[in-house]
Amino acid sequence: MRKYFYDFLLMLQILTRVPIKRSLPCEKKNFKNGANYFCFIGLLIGLSQFGLFVLLSKIIAINFAVIAIIIFEILISGAMHLDGFGDTCDGFFAFKGKDKIIEIMKDSRIGTFACIGIVLNLLIKYQGYSLLAVNLKSISIILIPMVSRFSMILLSYIGKAAKEEGSGNLFINTVTIKEVIVNIAFVLVIGSLFNSIFQTAILLIAAIVITILFNLLCNSKINGITGDTLGANNELVLLISLMILS
């Protein structure tokens, strides 16, 4: 039981900025087993966002409560997925060869396309969450982070590594169909508990389609996927999920 808890803590350490003051095993098997907890961590983030939204919406305008949960998601994730989204925008819109695109994505400096992409990303989130609140669908705030993190597991499974080394390779070509099934089953169970099984199924289908298409785009651009594109896929699924529910 302890090893499962340690694998969970390892994923919590990787996917969030929650301080884990413990030395954890970091073997390949730990990342593989830890992949089972992606959607659970998404649930924890979604519950935190939902709780924050409900609390703040009672004391401040809903629009400001929406801004608060967007800021919370950025802080709790360390903007990791948003950074990957921006890097992917910079690289993929550079219209260069594979090696040049990967070099651009590795550059810590932000480019024009990354700036545009991140601004649009935040605008869509603001509008999407605001519409969910107006339409009394704020419970969806809990579902979306789970579905978007499921998409990273799916992409890790169907994709191939574009680089020989990289943080993304901890999961790319490591995740198996077992981890995919565990995560999708977890999302469906939570969706049914919230009486949102139809809504959850629609989001999962959309996430699968988006992930497959994005994987094809990555193959055409850089002949595979990287840690940045995993984060970008998370963001794409999140944004399109907001559009669908809105």
N, C-alpha and C positions, 0 to 999 in steps of 0.2 A: 504493500500500500504506500509505503514511503516513497518508492521510486516513481510512482504515478504522481504523487504530490510534487516531487522535485521537478518532474517534466512539466507540470503545470506552471510552477514558479519560473522555470526557464522561459516558457512562452510569455508569461506575464512580464518578465524582464525584457524580452525582445520586442514585444508589441506595444508596451506601454512605458511610461516613465514612473511607474510605481516603484519606489525604492525597495529592492530585495537585498537585504544585507546578509547574504549567505553564499558560500561557495557551492556552485551547482555543477553536476556532471554535464559535460558538453560533448559527448560522443555522438556519432552519426545517428545511432539508435535513439538517443534522447530527443533529437530534433524530429525524427520520424514519429516517435510516439507522442511527442509534444504537439504535433500537427493536429491531433485529435481534439485539442482544446481551443483551436482558433475561434470557433463559433461560440464557445462558452465565454471566452474573453470578450467577444463581440456583444454577448448578452449583458455582461457586467457593465460595459461601456454604455450600451443602450439604456439599461436601467438607471444608470447614473444620470444620463442626459435627460431621461424622462422625469426622474425625480426632481432634478434641478429646474426643468421647465415648469412642472406643476407648482413648485414652490414659488418661483420668481413671477409666474404669470398672475399670482394672487396679489402681488405687491407692486409690480411695475407693468408697463405696457407689454403686450404680447410680443411686439416686434423686438423689444430689447431683450426679452427672455429668449427669443430665437437666436439673437446675436450671442448671448451668453452660452448657449449649448454648442454653438459652432466653435467658439473660443475654447470651451472645455474640451471638445474633441481634439482640437489642435494641440492643446497643452498635454492631455493625457497620453496622446500618441507621439508626442515630440515632433509633430508635423512630418513624421516619417513618410506616410503614404502621400501626403500633399507634396513633399519634396520629390518623391519618385515621379509623381504626375508632372511636376514642372520640368524635371530633367528629361522625361520622355518627350514632352512637348518640344523642348529645345532640340533634342536629337532627331526626332522623327520629321520635324518640319525644316530641318537643315538641308534636306535633299542632297545628301552626300552618300558616300559608300559606307559599308558596314563598319569598317574600322574607324572611320571619321565620326560616325554617329555615336559609337560607343565611347570614343574619346570625349566628345561633346557632353555626353551624359555623365561622365565621370568628373567633369569640371565643376568645381564647387561654386563657381560664379554663375549668377542667374542671367539668362539671356532674354531677348525680347519675347520669344514665343513662350518661355516659361512664365514670364510676368503676365502676359495676356491670358495664358491658360489658368493660372492661379486666381487671377481676378475674376474670370468667368466662372471658375469653380465655386468661389465664395458667393458670387451673386446668385448662382443657381441654388446653392444650399439655402441661402437666406430666403429666396422666393419659395422654394419647395417646402421648407419647414413652416413658413408663414401660412401657406395654403393648407397644409395639413392641420395646423392649429385652428384656422378659420372653419374648416370642414369637419372639425371634431374628430380627426383621425390621428391625434397625437400619440396614440398607442403604437403607431407605426414607427415611431422614433426608436422603439425597442427592437423591432424586427430588422430594420435596415442595416445596422452594424453587423448583425449576424450573417445576413445574406452576402454582404460585401466581403466579409472575411472568408466565407465559404468559397467565394470566387477565386481567392488567392490559392486556396488548397487545390481547387480544380485546375487552375492554370499551371500550378507546380506539377500536377500529375500528367496533363496532356502536353505540356511544353517541353522543350529541350534547352539546355543551357547554351547561351550565346557566348559565354566566356568560360575559360578553364577555371578561373577563380572568381569568387565574389560571394557576398553575403547571401544572395539569392540561392546559391548552389547548396545551401544547407537544407533547402526544401525541394528545389528542382531536381528531378530524377531520383529523389529520395522518397517522396510521398507516393503511396500506393493507392489502389482502388479502395482499400479498407478505410483509410483516413477520409477519403471522399465520402464514402457511405456513412461513416460515423457522424460527420459534420452535417450532411444533408438530413439525416434522421433526427439529429438534435434540433435543427431548425424547424422541422415539421412538427416535432413534439411540442416545442415552445409555442409555435404558431397555433396549434390546436388548443393549448391551455389558455390562450388569450382569445379563443373563439375567432381566430383569423386565419383558418387553414386555407381558405380559397385565396385570400390575399397573399399568404405566404407562398403558396404554390405558384401563383403568377410571378412573384418576385424571383423565385428560384428558377423558373423557366427562362425568364428574362436574363438572369445572371448567367445561366449556362450558354445561352445564345450569344450574349455579349462576350463572354470569355472565349468561346470558340472563334468568333470573328476576330477578336483582338489578338489571339494567338496566331492566326493566319497573317495579320498585319505585321506582327513582330517577326515572323519567319521571313516575310518579304523584305523587311527593313534591315534586320540584323541577324537573320538566320537562327533565331532562338529568342529566349527571354532572359531577363536579368532581375536583380532585386528591385531596380527602379520600375520595371514594367509590372512587377507584381503589385507594387504600391499604386501604380497608375491604374491597373485593372480594378483594384479596390475602389478607387475614386470614381472610375467610370460607372461601375455597377451602382455605387451609392447615388450618384447624380441621376442616372436613368431611373433608378428605383423611386427617387423623389418625384421625377416627372410623371411616372406611371401612376403613383398614388395620388398625386395632386389633381 
